[in-house]
Amino acid sequence: MPDVVKPFRILSTREEPDGGQGVDFEVTKAEYIDELHTKTIKMTTYISVPSGENIDTYLFNYLSKGGWL
């Protein structure tokens, strides 16, 4: 993944028994309601990233498919 501002924040990582990486992260999504209101949703969760995968790229693709980005 190129050097860009990431729409998520990695809180911690740890190696899993199968060689993958366990990642705690948070992502925030803002939705424009009208001129005076914005709705903001924050998710903090854990995901297993398979061995050999780039964590940033994996999270970006995962969150894109889920409609967070």
N, C-alpha and C positions, 0 to 999 in steps of 0.2 A: 504494500500500500504506500503510495507517495506521501511525502510529508504534508499533511493537511490537518486542519482542526478536526479532531474526532468528535462525533456527536455522542460519545459515550465516555465514561471514565472507568478505568480498571482500578479496582480497590485492592485486590490481592490475587496472587497466583500460587499454585502449589502443584507439585508433580503427583500424578495419580499412579496407582499400582500398575496400570496397563501401559504406562509411558506417556500418556496424554497429559494435558495441563488442565487443572481445575481453575476456573476464573470467577471471582466475585466481581461484579461490575454494576454500574448504574447508568441509566439512560433517561433523558428527559425529553418529553415531547410537548410542544406548545401548539395550541390551536387557536386561531383567531376567531372570535365569536362575533364581535361587532366593534365599533369605534371605541367603546369604553371597556370591553371585556376580552380577556384572554384566558383560556383554560390550559393549565399546565398539569401534566401527569408525569410522575417520576416512578421508575421501576428499579428496584435493587434486587439482583438475583444471582444465581450461580449457573455456570454452564461448563460442560466437559468439552474441551477442544482436543480433537484427535491428534495423536503423535504426528509430527511432521508438518502440521498446519501452522500458518502464521496467525497468531491470536487476533491481531487487529483486523486482518482481512476476513477471518472466520466470523468474528463478531459483526462486522459491517454487513456481510452477506446475510447472516442470521437475522439481524434486526431489520434489514431491508425487506426480506421475505415476510416478516411478521408485521409490517406496516409501521414500524417505529421510526423509520427514516424516509 
